[in-house]
């Protein structure tokens, strides 16, 4: 599903940051856009920064379920400082809090949590109901085999040992340290 990403630019509160950028909304089914100004309110300007495709995968339904059952169901927008004329590059929009955490752990990307519209929550919930399979927990059992009966690690059995491999090496008399 195409998701338009709405980013707000506000004046910075320190002298080191002229502007603060924050993803504030998503627009399900939005068309293509590239930093199109949507609204201006004093010093705050909102842009339709870009449109990303929200992809859902059957193997990630547990993560999506975790995301939509949280207090505020959210879409996570992953952005990075741009190398061209745009202020930020829109990299990814995901409904998986696990995937968002992976991007946040690197520290190279900016990950913003954006509230999910109700229609999008319903769409994701339908996908989960169709594809989610609970994983059955299987407790591993210990192998009852005795491993202490065989001596391993005492050297290569093909090489004949002239002495005990576990004894301390003989000290050399007269050696200075």
Secondary structure, DSSP 8 states (H G I E B T S, - for coil): -EEEEEEEEEE-SSTT-SEEEEEEEEEET----SSEEEEEETTEEEEEEEEEE----GGGHHHHHHHHTSSS-EEEEEEEE-SSSSSEEEEEEES-HHHHHHHHHHSSSEEEEEE--HHHHHHHHHHHHHH----------------TTS--SS--TTS--SS-TTS-----TT---
